[in-house]
Amino acid sequence: MEELNVVYRLQKYLKEVIQDHKDTIMSGVDSYEKYQYLVGKVQAFEQTQQELSNLLETKEHKNG
């Protein structure tokens, strides 16, 4: 059960970081390179978040 707690905490962290990066992008960045870097991080974090959700769904189906 503790592993689920870790996953939920990680999902919460990812959600917060994604929002922070989106806010930074919306408020403006110094260069196009910084913009690309932040967009890439957001995409990677969102993909990781989706994978975690998929893994949780699989685990719930197996336990259900």
C-alpha positions in Angstrom: 0.0 0.0 0.0 2.9 2.3 0.6 3.9 2.1 -3.0 0.6 3.6 -4.0 1.2 6.5 -1.6 4.5 7.2 -3.3 2.8 7.1 -6.7 0.0 9.5 -5.6 2.6 11.9 -4.1 4.6 11.8 -7.3 1.4 12.5 -9.4 0.7 15.5 -7.1 4.3 16.8 -7.5 4.1 16.4 -11.3 0.9 18.3 -11.4 2.3 21.2 -9.5 5.5 21.3 -11.5 3.6 21.2 -14.8 1.4 24.1 -13.6 4.5 26.1 -12.5 6.1 25.6 -15.9 3.0 26.5 -17.8 2.7 29.7 -15.7 6.3 30.6 -16.4 5.7 30.1 -20.1 2.5 32.2 -20.1 4.2 35.0 -18.2 7.0 35.1 -20.8 10.5 33.8 -21.1 13.8 35.4 -22.1 14.4 33.4 -25.2 13.0 30.9 -27.6 15.4 28.3 -26.4 14.1 28.7 -22.9 10.6 28.4 -24.2 11.4 25.2 -26.1 13.1 23.8 -23.0 10.1 24.5 -20.7 7.6 23.1 -23.3 9.7 19.9 -23.6 9.8 19.5 -19.8 6.0 20.0 -19.6 5.5 17.4 -22.3 7.8 14.9 -20.6 6.1 15.4 -17.2 2.7 15.0 -18.7 3.8 11.8 -20.4 5.2 10.5 -17.1 1.9 11.5 -15.4 -0.1 9.6 -18.0 2.1 6.5 -17.6 1.6 6.5 -13.8 -2.1 6.8 -14.3 -2.1 3.8 -16.8 -0.1 1.7 -14.3 -2.5 2.5 -11.5 -5.5 1.5 -13.7 -3.7 -1.8 -14.6 -3.1 -2.5 -10.9 -6.7 -1.7 -10.0 -8.0 -4.0 -12.7 -5.8 -6.8 -11.5 -6.9 -6.3 -7.9 -10.5 -5.7 -8.7 
